[in-house]
Amino acid sequence: MVDSPDECCTKCTLDPDCAFFTYYDGQCYKKSTDDGKRASAGRTAGVCNTPKPAVSFAAGCADIYCSDASNYAPAVAAAAAADVTIVVLGLNQEIEAEFHDRTTIDLPAGQYVAG
């Protein structure tokens, strides 16, 4: 259930496949084209001019050890330009596996970058 045409417009804005919306009887119909009913009693339809959120990706490391730092600058630039950044770090089974325990919980040294 959607409370208003404005809320429907917001839902459309957040969906990369939505270009148009129709709000009718508490329901939001998100559409990629302007086909279908647009005007009738109680129906609100339109296009939201709010820009869609952009998603970008920049790999800072090519492997788990981050032994090649040549991709750090583009990754740092992408993170600096973003409103939200998701950073994925971790291990693989080469570093830690069953019966191959580590003495520390630290990430591999290359995954730490002074900044």
DSSP file (Angstrom, degrees, kcal/mol; ACC not computed):
  #  RESIDUE AA STRUCTURE BP1 BP2  ACC     N-H-->O    O-->H-N    N-H-->O    O-->H-N    TCO  KAPPA ALPHA  PHI   PSI    X-CA   Y-CA   Z-CA
    1    1 A M              0   0    0      0, 0.0     2,-0.4     0, 0.0    26,-0.2   0.000 360.0 360.0 360.0 133.0    0.0    0.0    0.0
    2    2 A V        -     0   0    0     24,-2.9     6,-0.0     1,-0.1     0, 0.0  -0.925 360.0-148.1-114.7 137.7    1.3    3.4   -1.0
    3    3 A D        -     0   0    0     -2,-0.4    -1,-0.1     1,-0.1    24,-0.1   0.757  69.6  -3.8 -80.2 -26.0    0.1    6.6    0.8
    4    4 A S     >  -     0   0    0      1,-0.1     4,-1.9    22,-0.1     5,-0.1  -0.981  68.2-100.7-159.9 164.7    0.3    9.1   -2.0
    5    5 A P  H  > S+     0   0    0      0, 0.0     4,-2.5     0, 0.0     5,-0.2   0.855 120.7  57.8 -60.4 -33.9    1.3    9.8   -5.6
    6    6 A D  H  > S+     0   0    0      2,-0.2     4,-2.2     1,-0.2     5,-0.1   0.914 105.8  48.1 -63.1 -41.8    4.5   11.5   -4.2
    7    7 A E  H  > S+     0   0    0      2,-0.2     4,-2.3     1,-0.2    -1,-0.2   0.887 111.1  51.5 -65.4 -37.6    5.5    8.3   -2.5
    8    8 A C  H  X S+     0   0    0     -4,-1.9     4,-2.3     2,-0.2    -2,-0.2   0.910 108.4  51.4 -63.1 -42.8    4.8    6.4   -5.7
    9    9 A C  H  X S+     0   0    0     -4,-2.5     4,-2.4     1,-0.2    -2,-0.2   0.900 108.9  51.1 -60.7 -41.9    7.0    8.8   -7.6
   10   10 A T  H  X S+     0   0    0     -4,-2.2     4,-1.7     2,-0.2    -2,-0.2   0.915 109.0  50.3 -63.0 -43.3    9.8    8.2   -5.0
   11   11 A K  H  X S+     0   0    0     -4,-2.3     4,-0.6     1,-0.2    -1,-0.2   0.891 111.1  49.8 -61.8 -39.1    9.5    4.4   -5.4
   12   12 A C  H >< S+     0   0    0     -4,-2.3     3,-1.1     1,-0.2     6,-0.4   0.913 107.3  54.4 -64.5 -42.8    9.7    4.9   -9.2
   13   13 A T  H 3< S+     0   0    0     -4,-2.4    -1,-0.2     1,-0.3    -2,-0.2   0.851 107.6  50.4 -60.2 -35.7   12.8    7.1   -8.8
   14   14 A L  H 3< S+     0   0    0     -4,-1.7    -1,-0.3    -5,-0.1    -2,-0.2   0.572  96.5  79.7 -81.6  -9.3   14.6    4.3   -6.8
   15   15 A D    X<  -     0   0    0     -3,-1.1     3,-1.8    -4,-0.6    -1,-0.0  -0.884  68.3-154.2-102.1 116.5   13.8    1.6   -9.3
   16   16 A P  T 3  S+     0   0    0      0, 0.0    -1,-0.1     0, 0.0    36,-0.1   0.717  95.3  53.3 -63.6 -19.2   16.2    1.7  -12.3
   17   17 A D  T 3  S+     0   0    0     -3,-0.0     2,-0.5     2,-0.0    -5,-0.1   0.494  90.7  93.2 -91.2  -3.8   13.6    0.1  -14.6
   18   18 A C    <   +     0   0    0     -3,-1.8    14,-0.2    -6,-0.4     3,-0.1  -0.793  31.1 153.0 -97.4 125.7   10.9    2.6  -13.8
   19   19 A A  S    S+     0   0    0     12,-3.0    29,-0.4    -2,-0.5     2,-0.3   0.609  71.4  24.3-115.3 -26.4   10.5    5.6  -16.0
   20   20 A F  E     -A   31   0A   0     11,-2.6    11,-3.2    13,-0.2     2,-0.3  -0.923  65.9-160.4-136.7 158.6    6.7    6.4  -15.4
   21   21 A F  E     -AB  30  46A   0     25,-2.6    25,-2.4    -2,-0.3     2,-0.4  -0.970   9.2-158.5-139.6 156.8    4.3    5.6  -12.7
   22   22 A T  E     -AB  29  45A   0      7,-1.9     7,-3.0    -2,-0.3     2,-0.5  -0.992   9.7-160.7-132.4 128.9    0.5    5.5  -12.1
   23   23 A Y  E     +AB  28  44A   0     21,-4.0    21,-2.7    -2,-0.4     2,-0.3  -0.941  22.5 158.5-109.5 125.6   -0.9    5.8   -8.6
   24   24 A Y  E >   -AB  27  43A   0      3,-2.3     3,-1.9    -2,-0.5    19,-0.1  -0.943  62.0 -15.5-152.4 126.6   -4.5    4.5   -8.2
   25   25 A D  T 3  S-     0   0    0     17,-0.6     3,-0.1    -2,-0.3    18,-0.1   0.857 126.9 -48.2  52.9  44.6   -6.5    3.4   -5.2
   26   26 A G  T 3  S+     0   0    0      1,-0.2   -24,-2.9   -25,-0.1     2,-0.4   0.509 115.6 113.2  78.9   4.2   -3.4    3.1   -2.9
   27   27 A Q  E <   -A   24   0A   0     -3,-1.9    -3,-2.3   -26,-0.2     2,-0.5  -0.867  55.5-147.3-112.2 144.6   -1.4    1.1   -5.4
   28   28 A C  E     -A   23   0A   0     -2,-0.4     2,-0.7    -5,-0.2    -5,-0.2  -0.948   8.9-165.4-111.2 122.4    1.7    2.2   -7.2
   29   29 A Y  E     -A   22   0A   0     -7,-3.0    -7,-1.9    -2,-0.5     2,-0.4  -0.927   7.3-159.4-110.1 111.5    2.3    0.9  -10.7
   30   30 A K  E     -A   21   0A   0     -2,-0.7     2,-0.3    -9,-0.2    -9,-0.2  -0.762  14.5-174.5 -93.4 134.3    5.8    1.4  -11.9
   31   31 A K  E     -A   20   0A   0    -11,-3.2   -12,-3.0    -2,-0.4   -11,-2.6  -0.947  33.9-150.2-133.2 148.5    6.3    1.3  -15.7
   32   32 A S  S    S+     0   0    0     -2,-0.3     2,-0.3   -14,-0.2    -1,-0.1   0.700  91.4  32.4 -85.9 -21.5    9.2    1.4  -18.1
   33   33 A T  S    S-     0   0    0      2,-0.1   -13,-0.2   -13,-0.1   -14,-0.1  -0.804  86.2-112.7-126.7 171.0    7.0    3.1  -20.8
   34   34 A D  S    S+     0   0    0     -2,-0.3     2,-0.1   -15,-0.1   -13,-0.0   0.102  73.1 128.3 -91.1  22.5    4.1    5.5  -20.7
   35   35 A D        +     0   0    0      3,-0.0    -2,-0.1     2,-0.0     2,-0.1  -0.347  46.2  37.1 -73.9 158.9    1.7    2.8  -22.0
   36   36 A G  S    S-     0   0    0     -2,-0.1     2,-0.1     2,-0.0     0, 0.0  -0.287 104.1 -17.6  95.0-178.9   -1.6    2.0  -20.2
   37   37 A K        +     0   0    0      1,-0.2     3,-0.1    -2,-0.1    -2,-0.0  -0.356  54.4 163.1 -64.4 134.8   -4.1    4.1  -18.4
   38   38 A R        +     0   0    0      1,-0.3     2,-0.4    -2,-0.1     7,-0.2   0.587  60.2  38.8-122.8 -25.8   -2.9    7.5  -17.4
   39   39 A A        +     0   0    0      5,-0.1    -1,-0.3   -17,-0.0     2,-0.3  -0.972  64.4 111.6-139.7 124.2   -6.0    9.5  -16.6
   40   40 A S  S >  S-     0   0    0      3,-0.5     3,-2.3    -2,-0.4     2,-0.1  -0.938  73.7 -51.6-169.1 173.0   -9.3    8.7  -15.0
   41   41 A A  T 3  S+     0   0    0     -2,-0.3     3,-0.1     1,-0.3    -2,-0.0  -0.325 126.1   4.3 -58.0 126.2  -11.1    9.6  -11.8
   42   42 A G  T 3  S+     0   0    0      1,-0.2   -17,-0.6   -18,-0.1     2,-0.4   0.448 103.7 119.0  81.6   0.8   -8.7    9.0   -8.8
   43   43 A R  E <   -B   24   0A   0     -3,-2.3    -3,-0.5   -19,-0.1     2,-0.4  -0.852  40.7-171.9-105.5 133.9   -5.7    8.1  -11.0
   44   44 A T  E     +B   23   0A   0    -21,-2.7   -21,-4.0    -2,-0.4     2,-0.3  -0.992  10.9 173.7-122.8 130.1   -2.5   10.0  -11.0
   45   45 A A  E     +B   22   0A   0     -2,-0.4     2,-0.3   -23,-0.3   -23,-0.2  -0.934  12.9 118.5-133.1 156.2    0.2    9.3  -13.5
   46   46 A G  E     -B   21   0A   0    -25,-2.4   -25,-2.6    -2,-0.3     2,-0.4  -0.996  51.1 -88.9 176.0-171.4    3.5   10.9  -14.4
   47   47 A V        -     0   0    0     -2,-0.3     2,-0.5   -27,-0.2   -27,-0.2  -0.978  32.3-134.0-126.3 140.1    7.2   10.8  -14.7
   48   48 A C        -     0   0    0    -29,-0.4    -2,-0.0    -2,-0.4     0, 0.0  -0.844   6.9-160.5 -98.3 128.2    9.6   11.8  -12.0
   49   49 A N        +     0   0    0     -2,-0.5    -1,-0.1     2,-0.1     3,-0.0   0.404  54.3 119.0 -87.9   3.0   12.4   14.1  -13.0
   50   50 A T  S    S-     0   0    0      1,-0.1    -2,-0.1   -41,-0.1     0, 0.0  -0.539  75.1-109.0 -68.0 129.8   14.5   13.2  -10.0
   51   51 A P        -     0   0    0      0, 0.0    -1,-0.1     0, 0.0    -2,-0.1  -0.313  31.2-113.2 -63.8 142.4   17.7   11.6  -11.2
   52   52 A K        -     0   0    0      1,-0.1     2,-0.2   -36,-0.1   -38,-0.1  -0.451  37.5 -99.8 -70.3 144.3   18.1    7.9  -10.7
   53   53 A P        -     0   0    0      0, 0.0     2,-0.3     0, 0.0    -1,-0.1  -0.461  39.2-135.5 -65.0 136.7   20.8    6.9   -8.3
   54   54 A A        -     0   0    0     -2,-0.2     2,-0.5    -3,-0.1     0, 0.0  -0.734  11.4-153.8 -95.7 143.0   23.9    5.8  -10.2
   55   55 A V        +     0   0    0     -2,-0.3     2,-0.3    27,-0.0    27,-0.0  -0.967  17.0 177.2-116.0 129.1   25.9    2.8   -9.2
   56   56 A S        -     0   0    0     -2,-0.5     2,-0.4    22,-0.1    26,-0.0  -0.908  13.3-152.7-129.0 160.1   29.6    2.5  -10.1
   57   57 A F        +     0   0    0     -2,-0.3     2,-0.3     2,-0.0    -2,-0.0  -0.994  13.7 173.6-134.6 136.9   32.2    0.0   -9.4
   58   58 A A        -     0   0    0     -2,-0.4     2,-0.6    17,-0.1    -2,-0.0  -0.922  22.8-144.0-143.9 117.7   36.0    0.3   -9.0
   59   59 A A        -     0   0    0     -2,-0.3    16,-0.2     1,-0.2     3,-0.1  -0.708  12.3-173.1 -82.7 118.5   38.1   -2.7   -7.9
   60   60 A G  S    S+     0   0    0     -2,-0.6    11,-0.4     1,-0.1     2,-0.4   0.803  71.7  37.5 -79.3 -29.8   40.9   -1.5   -5.7
   61   61 A C        -     0   0    0     10,-0.1    -1,-0.1     1,-0.1     8,-0.1  -0.935  57.3-158.2-125.7 145.9   42.7   -4.8   -5.6
   62   62 A A  S    S+     0   0    0     -2,-0.4     2,-0.3     6,-0.3    -1,-0.1   0.666  82.6  15.5 -91.8 -19.9   43.1   -7.5   -8.2
   63   63 A D  S >  S-     0   0    0      5,-0.1     3,-1.3     1,-0.0     5,-0.1  -0.892  89.6 -90.7-146.2 175.5   43.7  -10.3   -5.6
   64   64 A I  T 3  S+     0   0    0     -2,-0.3    26,-0.2     1,-0.3    47,-0.1   0.751 122.9  50.6 -63.1 -26.4   43.3  -11.1   -1.9
   65   65 A Y  T 3  S-     0   0    0     45,-0.1    45,-0.3    44,-0.1    -1,-0.3   0.583  95.0-140.4 -89.1 -10.5   46.8   -9.8   -1.1
   66   66 A C    <   +     0   0    0     -3,-1.3    -2,-0.1     1,-0.1    -5,-0.0   0.894  43.5 157.2  51.5  44.0   46.3   -6.4   -2.9
   67   67 A S        +     0   0    0      1,-0.1     2,-0.6     2,-0.1    -1,-0.1   0.696  57.9  62.6 -73.8 -18.4   49.9   -6.7   -4.1
   68   68 A D    >   -     0   0    0      1,-0.1     3,-0.5    -5,-0.1    -6,-0.3  -0.930  60.2-179.0-110.6 111.3   49.3   -4.4   -7.0
   69   69 A A  G >   +     0   0    0     -2,-0.6     3,-1.6     1,-0.2     4,-0.4   0.289  53.5 105.4 -91.2   9.5   48.2   -0.9   -5.9
   70   70 A S  G 3  S+     0   0    0      1,-0.3    -1,-0.2     2,-0.1     3,-0.2   0.729  79.9  50.1 -67.1 -20.3   47.8    0.5   -9.4
   71   71 A N  G <> S+     0   0    0     -3,-0.5     4,-1.5   -11,-0.4    -1,-0.3   0.401  84.6  91.2 -96.7   3.1   43.9    0.5   -9.1
   72   72 A Y  H <> S+     0   0    0     -3,-1.6     4,-2.9     1,-0.2     5,-0.3   0.929  80.5  56.0 -63.0 -46.2   43.8    2.2   -5.7
   73   73 A A  H  > S+     0   0    0     -4,-0.4     4,-2.5     1,-0.2     5,-0.2   0.917 108.5  45.5 -58.8 -47.7   43.5    5.8   -7.1
   74   74 A P  H  > S+     0   0    0      0, 0.0     4,-2.3     0, 0.0    -1,-0.2   0.888 114.9  49.4 -63.2 -35.3   40.4    5.0   -9.3
   75   75 A A  H  X S+     0   0    0     -4,-1.5     4,-2.3     2,-0.2    -2,-0.2   0.915 112.1  47.0 -68.3 -42.1   38.7    3.2   -6.3
   76   76 A V  H  X S+     0   0    0     -4,-2.9     4,-2.5     2,-0.2    -1,-0.2   0.899 112.4  50.7 -65.3 -40.6   39.5    6.0   -3.9
   77   77 A A  H  X S+     0   0    0     -4,-2.5     4,-1.7    -5,-0.3    -2,-0.2   0.908 110.6  48.9 -63.9 -42.1   38.2    8.6   -6.4
   78   78 A A  H  X S+     0   0    0     -4,-2.3     4,-0.8     1,-0.2    -2,-0.2   0.908 112.9  47.7 -64.1 -41.6   34.9    6.6   -6.9
   79   79 A A  H >< S+     0   0    0     -4,-2.3     3,-0.6     1,-0.2    -2,-0.2   0.897 110.5  51.6 -65.6 -40.1   34.5    6.3   -3.1
   80   80 A A  H 3< S+     0   0    0     -4,-2.5    -1,-0.2     1,-0.2    -2,-0.2   0.828 111.3  47.7 -66.3 -31.6   35.1   10.0   -2.6
   81   81 A A  H 3< S+     0   0    0     -4,-1.7    -1,-0.2    -5,-0.2    -2,-0.2   0.604  98.7  91.1 -84.2 -11.8   32.5   11.0   -5.3
   82   82 A A    <<  -     0   0    0     -4,-0.8     3,-0.1    -3,-0.6   -27,-0.0  -0.496  65.3-148.2 -89.5 152.7   29.8    8.6   -3.9
   83   83 A D  S    S+     0   0    0      1,-0.3     2,-0.4    -2,-0.2    -1,-0.1   0.802  95.2  23.8 -78.8 -34.1   27.1    9.3   -1.3
   84   84 A V  S    S-     0   0    0      2,-0.0     2,-0.4    -3,-0.0    -1,-0.3  -0.996  72.0-165.5-134.3 136.9   27.4    5.7   -0.2
   85   85 A T        -     0   0    0     -2,-0.4     2,-0.6    -3,-0.1    -6,-0.0  -0.987   5.6-161.5-126.3 132.5   30.4    3.3   -0.5
   86   86 A I        -     0   0    0     -2,-0.4     2,-0.5     2,-0.0    -2,-0.0  -0.964  11.5-168.3-111.5 120.5   30.3   -0.4    0.0
   87   87 A V        -     0   0    0     -2,-0.6     2,-0.6     2,-0.0    -2,-0.0  -0.932   4.8-158.7-111.9 128.1   33.8   -1.8    0.6
   88   88 A V        +     0   0    0     -2,-0.5     2,-0.3     2,-0.0    -2,-0.0  -0.935  21.9 160.1-111.9 119.4   34.3   -5.6    0.4
   89   89 A L        +     0   0    0     -2,-0.6     2,-0.3    18,-0.0   -25,-0.0  -0.804  14.8 101.1-126.1 167.4   37.3   -7.0    2.2
   90   90 A G        -     0   0    0     -2,-0.3     2,-0.2   -26,-0.2    21,-0.1  -0.988  52.2 -68.2 155.5-159.9   38.2  -10.5    3.4
   91   91 A L        -     0   0    0     -2,-0.3     2,-0.3    16,-0.1    16,-0.0  -0.667  25.2-145.3-123.8 172.5   39.9  -13.7    3.1
   92   92 A N    >>  -     0   0    0     -2,-0.2     4,-2.2     5,-0.0     3,-1.0  -0.787  41.4 -91.9-130.5-179.2   39.8  -16.8    0.9
   93   93 A Q  T 34 S+     0   0    0     -2,-0.3    -2,-0.0     1,-0.3     0, 0.0   0.638 119.6  68.1 -73.7 -11.7   40.5  -20.5    1.6
   94   94 A E  T 34 S+     0   0    0      1,-0.1    -1,-0.3     2,-0.0     3,-0.1   0.849 110.7  34.0 -69.6 -33.0   44.1  -20.1    0.7
   95   95 A I  T <4 S+     0   0    0     -3,-1.0     2,-0.4     1,-0.3    -2,-0.2   0.858 134.0  14.6 -90.3 -40.9   44.6  -17.9    3.8
   96   96 A E  S  < S+     0   0    0     -4,-2.2    -1,-0.3     5,-0.0     2,-0.3  -0.985  72.7 137.7-142.4 129.2   42.1  -19.6    6.2
   97   97 A A  B >   -C  100   0B   0      3,-1.0     3,-2.3    -2,-0.4     2,-0.1  -0.910  61.5 -50.4-153.1 176.5   40.4  -23.0    5.9
   98   98 A E  T 3  S+     0   0    0      1,-0.3    -2,-0.0    -2,-0.3     0, 0.0  -0.362 128.3   6.1 -56.8 130.5   39.5  -25.9    8.0
   99   99 A F  T 3  S+     0   0    0      1,-0.1    -1,-0.3    -2,-0.1     2,-0.1   0.644 113.1  91.8  65.2  18.0   42.6  -27.1   10.0
  100  100 A H  B <   +C   97   0B   0     -3,-2.3    -3,-1.0     2,-0.0     2,-0.1  -0.533  59.9 172.7-135.1  67.0   44.6  -24.1    8.6
  101  101 A D        -     0   0    0     -5,-0.2     2,-0.2     1,-0.1    -3,-0.0  -0.381  23.6-133.9 -81.0 154.6   44.0  -21.5   11.4
  102  102 A R        -     0   0    0     -2,-0.1    -1,-0.1     2,-0.1    -6,-0.0  -0.664   9.9-135.1-102.7 161.5   45.6  -18.1   11.6
  103  103 A T  S    S+     0   0    0     -2,-0.2     2,-0.3     1,-0.0    -1,-0.1   0.509  89.2  37.9 -92.3  -5.8   47.2  -16.6   14.7
  104  104 A T        -     0   0    0      2,-0.1    -2,-0.1     1,-0.0    -1,-0.0  -0.964  66.0-140.4-141.1 155.7   45.6  -13.2   14.1
  105  105 A I        +     0   0    0     -2,-0.3    -1,-0.0    -3,-0.0    -2,-0.0   0.328  63.4 125.1 -97.4   7.6   42.2  -11.9   12.8
  106  106 A D        -     0   0    0      1,-0.1    -2,-0.1     0, 0.0     3,-0.1  -0.264  64.8-113.8 -64.1 150.9   43.8   -9.1   10.8
  107  107 A L        -     0   0    0      1,-0.2    -1,-0.1     2,-0.1     5,-0.1  -0.389  52.1 -72.8 -73.3 162.3   43.1   -8.8    7.1
  108  108 A P    >   -     0   0    0      0, 0.0     3,-2.3     0, 0.0     4,-0.3  -0.315  51.4-111.7 -55.3 143.8   46.0   -9.3    4.7
  109  109 A A  G >  S+     0   0    0      1,-0.3     3,-1.6     2,-0.2    -2,-0.1   0.804 113.7  61.4 -53.1 -37.3   48.4   -6.4    4.9
  110  110 A G  G 3  S+     0   0    0    -45,-0.3    -1,-0.3     1,-0.3   -45,-0.1   0.681  92.9  65.6 -66.1 -17.6   47.6   -5.1    1.4
  111  111 A Q  G <  S+     0   0    0     -3,-2.3     2,-0.6   -47,-0.1    -1,-0.3   0.537  87.1  81.0 -83.3  -5.7   43.9   -4.6    2.4
  112  112 A Y    <   -     0   0    0     -3,-1.6     2,-0.5    -4,-0.3     0, 0.0  -0.895  61.9-178.6 -97.8 123.5   45.0   -1.8    4.8
  113  113 A V        -     0   0    0     -2,-0.6     2,-0.3     0, 0.0    -3,-0.0  -0.986  24.4-132.1-124.9 126.3   45.6    1.5    3.1
  114  114 A A              0   0    0     -2,-0.5    -2,-0.0     1,-0.1     0, 0.0  -0.571 360.0 360.0 -72.6 135.4   46.7    4.6    5.0
  115  115 A G              0   0    0     -2,-0.3    -1,-0.1     0, 0.0     0, 0.0   0.419 360.0 360.0-148.8 360.0   44.5    7.5    4.0
